[in-house]
């Protein structure tokens, strides 16, 4: 098979799992460290704040400016972090992208220097009196607060977050990955530092490196530069549970008002099918035929035929068992658009899907899976997602499974998908 | 076909100018599964007034270039997206101030997908009906941007900077301006600006360049084009001064958004001068507002900016400006502090170590982009249309001196040619 993935080499360094893919195909070396733990009402806020505080400085470079200069010296290093939810796990991903030594003259082992810096950031933060520096904690609380408040600025994103929260009202999944505004004030330097120690000792930690290096070199650097203590209890494993199905009932309808010129219509749906489920490939097809692409039913009918929208799509989250449909429309067209979307959902359930729709969706999914191999970070994401969900298969195997999904299996998957919330964000004018 | 090797970057580019004027540039990426193709016209939202030869001047409705981009996806069967999908290609397009690009990404059926992209763009199919239906779709795209505070702040600032230059007009136009667009407008624009002589095909991926070039040649030989039209783009006289120093709107936002920028004279520069100016200005802005800069850190510590603070510099036909800013609790104080801090920097001069470090960071940023066919395609095309070879950037960047940066800082930061635009939160109803 031409699309056989090169395999990651696996090793352990203390309590960190290390995954290395030696290759000279890229001009850079990509590094990611994932720190994951169960998502909870109590911990989501401090866990979100941690990386913000860590980026302020290290023991060696406690001043933020010096730390940032160090990154510049490593040719920018592409340092950053992301905070996201994978099902009911809260994950912080630290990223670095280091230029391969062969492209910059007179440099020796930028990768080793970068790993040393990352080890410092994660495990040797700048401290005062044995805890985080108060000035940094205060400033980053302020940053996080403005980020959480700013969710309303981007109305597409706001509607997405709001509809998610409404779909999972009693579940920690309702929280924004950046935490809870109302809990931010409660965090002080002491409690945050105590939490950080726990976060470091009992979270799952996975390091990925893709580039011109070897597992030995990475292990050697990690052992010398990361200071991870073992926890009294072993970290809680990644576990993914399908959303509760609460019997037959109608979707709830919720409307918010804001000063907007365009209405945002979002539909939150749930499915018991997760990434490790044998029906997962059928769910990928379901989402693709329904709304994943410009040839999909939603785009074709809502945009191209009825001209009601510029964007209209569906998105499937296989970690949570969650489907979101989203579109932006003229406020007066809400019922018309909703009617059309419901028709598409009904067609999916009834199996009114043409062979051509299935074939082209398969072709496109397969093509996108193959593209994974062209991007170091995409390869890292695929492997990490597969490994935490216990989905053993390689990209090649998933391609095989996608290719063999039948129309009947897609309709069967469709019948498992249930609308929970119909959300509309509209203007303040009375009707 | 001409072959050019860039030893330092470990890249090889194949280039050919076809008899009909089309320029084709191919960058093989051995080992890559996908191919990324970008077919671009040197035609964007600022090309709204022109004259053909000695003919009359034509003024096109605002948003016409972007409208044309949407409509080229139309074919008599009405299933462009499906046909690309059948061959595993994801297809898209975008319009900027000075170009329009059509692109696909695919791991197989490279030949069929490439031909389809060329034919889609070169064989328009406009009808009264399909033009009319697009007005509803683009109308919603415009409304979407109307509700986007970032976009509003960006164009709010440019409208304050520019009095007449069409860069001040939203790329998609307005609901009113696009209502005047009909299929004749689109055919005229297509004939005028989508002539092969005004276009570039760039492809990067795991292909054999000889084979792809043969395919493109054969495809083009099958088509008949008139002689390259003699298009004279007309830009209005734009004064050096700005329209207004300050302006604001209110929207449903959590915190004021403040953008400020400097307008510069843009005429009379050679491509090399433009490039040097662009790279030096970006370096200077990074020295002031990058995350390792003292000024950035001071503003952040004073809680006047958030980590979303950003900056950009754009130079194109008849325009050159910076856009700087982000969310701030106090726009007035932010601007006051920025003026003080930059004033102090102008007095003290740029620190030599700091200069070298930021230069390294920018060299790293450039090299990192070379990993991604998408990133390369878009940058290569932009620079090629400027008359610059993207793969020759590194030496230019490396040759920038501290003195160059200081001179640029003094030239660019001219508060007489600056404007501030603020998006304020709405009062609670």
Interface residues (C-beta under 8 A of the other chain):
Chain A: X2 X3 X25 X26 X27 X28 X64 X65 X68 X69 X71 X72 X73 X74 X75 X76 X77 X78 X97 X99 X102 X103 X104 X135 X139 X142 X143 X146 X147 X149 X150 X151 X152 X153 X154 X155 X156 X258 X259 X260 X261 X262 X293 X294 X295 X299 X303 X304 X307 X308 X309 X310 X311 X328 X329 X330 X356 X359 X360 X361 X363 X364 X366 X367 X368 X370 X371 X373 X374 X375 X376 X428
Chain B: X8 X9 X10 X31 X32 X33 X34 X78 X79 X81 X82 X84 X85 X86 X87 X88 X89 X90 X91 X105 X106 X107 X108 X133 X134 X135 X136 X137 X138 X139 X140 X141 X143 X144 X146 X147 X148 X149 X150 X251 X252 X253 X254 X255 X257 X290 X291 X292 X294 X297 X300 X301 X303 X306 X307 X308 X327 X354 X357 X358 X360 X361 X362 X363 X364 X365 X367 X368 X370 X371 X372 X373 X426 X429
